[in-house]
Amino acid sequence: MEICLITGTSTGIGHATALHLARQGYKVYATMRNTAKAAPLQDVAKAENLNLVIDTLDVTDNQSMADCVARIIAAEGRIDVLINNAGLSNSSPVETYPEDEHRTLFEANYFGPVKLTQAVLPGMRERQHGAIINISSLLGQIAWAIQGAYCASKFAMEAFSESLAQEVAPFGIRVGIIQPGVTASSIFDNTPVHYDRASPYKPAMRRNGRFYSVGIADATPAVEVAGVIADVLRADAPKLRHPIGFGAQAIARRAAMKDEDFIALGAMADPDYYAALKEQLDLDLEPET
């Protein structure tokens, strides 16, 4: 039985993945910052008699992470799978981005996963076996206006993951990057949005809002992302990156664009902007008239 540690399991992708892997025979340690939110997950696990343990872990607190890993190793002797899912999101022009939010975002989206990875690697390396799955985003490879800090944290996680994959390949440890587009999740309810109607960046803010309003209406169910994660863990020859869901097709299209053409989108009037998005990135976001 594989021992799996998942962060951020109270809702969304983490919640769905914890249940999906437990149903497939993994022993899942489903962690969250506030276990007062654990009841929905715990109720399903109890009703289905799943091998799932709720535990406390805050990815912005080094001691919380160290204590959780120590408890699991004391109980099980090992951690076979780490899924770094917990994270934060926010939205603001770079010029006015609150520094405290910027730093907290990186603690949750980058430094927390790095710290947990460092905690589980020695055991995986000694056993010549293990898997580390990092939940990135469509915006881990496309830098979207008004989300500079979020994109930067996910770009950083992707670079870290790619470097890590090379380092641990000799030890039989696989690394996977999941790149969801807009996914059905409560993360949007908890996302600080700094929207100022008087801001000179209002057009970019409006376009960013349009991306999410369209995306949320066509959001990928979290269980589909959980299925991809399970496939990555079982694959005989796993890939590094796994885009899925709304907007995922734009990743390859952005890579094929010249940087200058992508940047030029920001200066276009709305009709030209939406037409270019559809032609260049296969994103149909134009508002109905």
N, C-alpha and C positions, 0 to 999 in steps of 0.2 A: 504494500500500500504506500503510495506516494504522499508525503507530507507537504502541504501547500499553505503558504502564508500569503494572504491577500489583504491589501490596505484599502480603506475607503469603501466598506461593504454595506453601509447603511442604506444606500440607494443606488440606482443607475447601474453602470457597468459592473461595479464591484459586487453589488447585491446579486445580479444575475449570474455572474461568473462563479461566485461562491456556491450557489445552488446547483448550477450546471456541473461543476467539477465534482461536487459531493455526490451528485446522482450518478456520476461515472466511476465512482469508487475511490476517489481521492479522500484523504482525511484533510479537511479544510479548517484552517485557523482564520476565521473571518474577523478582521480587526476594524476598529473605527475609533475615532477620537472620543465620541460620546456614546457610551453603550446604553444610555437611556433611549436611544433610537433603534435599538436592536430588536424590538418586539416583532416586527413583521418578518424579519429573517428568521428569528428564533422559532416563531410559530410554524412556519413552513417546514423548517428542519425537523421539528419535533413531530409534526403530523406525518412526515414521510420517513421518519426514523433515519435521518441522514447523519453521517459521521462529521459533524460540524461543530466547532467550538467558537464561541464569541469571546473576543479578548480586546483589551484596550491598547490602542497604539495611536499616538499623535505624531505625524510625520514632520512637524515643526519643533519637536522636543527630542533631543538626543537621548536623554535618560529614558524617556518613554519607549523609544525604539529599542534601546539596549535591553531594557527590562523584559519587553515582550519576546524578543528573540531568545533571551536566556530562559524564559519560562517554557518556550516550545522545545528548546533543545534539552532542557531538564526532563521534560515529559516524554519526548519522542526520540531523543538522541541525534536528531538531524532535521534539516529542512531541505527538501528536494526541489521545491518550486517556490520562487518568489515572484509575485505579481504586483508591481508598483503601479497602483491605480489611483490612489488618493491624490487630489490636486485641487487647485483653485483657478478661478478665471476672473478677469475684470476687463474693463474697457474704458479707454481715455486717450485723448491726443497725447503724444509724447511730451509736448511742451508743458502740459499741466498735470502730468502723471504724479500722483501722491507718492513720495518716496517710501513711506511706511508700507503701502500696499505693494509697491514694486518689490521690496525686500521680502515681505511675507510670501508673495507669490513664488519667488525663487526658493525660499525655504521649503515650501510644500511641493513644488513641481520639479525641483532639481536636487537641492542638497539633501532633502529627506530620502529620496530614492537612492542617491549615491551612498548615504550612510548605511541604509539597509543592505544594499548590495555588498558593501565592505564587510558587514556583519555575517552574511551567509556564505561568502566566497571561500573562506578557509576550509570549512567542512565539505563543500561541494568539490573543491580542488583535491582534497585528500581522498575522497571517495571516487574521484574521476567521473562524477555524475551530477547533473543538476540542470535547471533551466531558470532563466531570469527573463520575465516578460515585462516590458515597459510600455505603459499606455501613453502614447504621444497624441497626435492630432493631425488632421488635414493641415493645420496651421503649424505643424512641425517642419513643413517644407515649403509653405507659401506664407510669406510675410504680409499679412493683411493690415491695411491702414486702420488705425484706432485701436489696434490690439498689439502694439509693439512689445510690451512686457510679456504678455502671454506667449506670443510667437517666439520671443527670445528664449523663454524658459523651455519651450518644447524643441526649438532648434538645438539648444544646449543638451537636452536629454537625448536627442537623436545622435548627436556627435559623440556623446559619452557612450551610448549603446554600441555604436559602430566600432569605436576604439576598443571597448570592453570585449566585443565579440571576437576580435582578433587575438586579444590577450588570452582568453580562456579557451579558445578552440583546441589547444593541445591537451586540455584536461577533460574533454568530453562534456563540456558545459555549453548549452545552447543559449543564445540570446535572441529575442524576438522583439520587434517594435510594431505595435498595433497603432494604426493611424485612422481613428474614426473620423468621419465627417460629423455633421450634426446628429447627435444621438439623443433619444428620449431619456431625459435625466433631470433631476432637480437642481443641477449645477446652475442652470439659468436663473432659478429663483434666488440663488445666493450670490449672484455676480454683481459686484458694484459697477454701475454704469454712470460715468461722469458726463452727462449730457447737458450742454448749455446752449439754449436757443440763440444766445447772442454771440456764441463762439465763431471765430473766423473759420473753424474746422467743421462747422455744421454740415456742409455737404457730405464730407467723408463720414461723419457720424451717422447721417441719414442712410448712406449706402451700406454701412456696416449693419445698421439695424435691419435693413432690407434683407441682407444675406441671412440673418437669423430668423426673421419672421417667415421667410420662405422655407428655410431649412427646418424649422421647428414643425411646420405644417406637414413636412415630408420626412420627419426624423426617423432614423434607423432604430428599431427596437433594440434595447440593450442586450436581449437574449441572443440576437444575431452576432453581436460582438463577442459575447461569451462563447458562442460556437466556433468562431475563428480562433480564439485563444486555445480552446481545446484541440482544434486541428493542428495548431502550431506545436503543441506539446506532444502530439502523437506522430507528427510527420517524420518519415524516414530521412528526407532531405529538406529540412526546413529553410525557407527564405528568411532574410533579415527583416524586411519591411512588408507590412500587410495593410494596405488601404482598404477601407470598407465604408459604405454608406453614402449619404447625401454629400455631394461635392467631391467625392474621392477621385473621380475621373479628372479633376482639375490638376492633380499633383503632376501627372506625366505631362499634361499640356503646358503647365507653367515651366517645367524643366526644359521644354522645347522652345520656349519663347526667349527672345533676347531680353536681358535685364532692362534695357532702355525702353523696350516696348511695354513691358509690364509697368514700369514706373510712370510712363506716359498716361496710363489709365487714370491716374489721379488728377490730371489736369483737364480731362475731357468734360464737356457738358453732359448732362444726364443721358440724353438720347444716344449719343455716341458711346458713352461709357457702357450702357447696358447692352448695346449692340456688339461692342468689342468683347465684353465678357462672354456673351453667347458664342461668338465666333471663335475666340481664342481659347477660352477655358471651358466651354460647354456648360456654362452656368446661366440659366434663364431666370434672371431676377427682375426683369422689367416690370414695373407696376402696371396694373391694368388701368386703361384710360376710360 
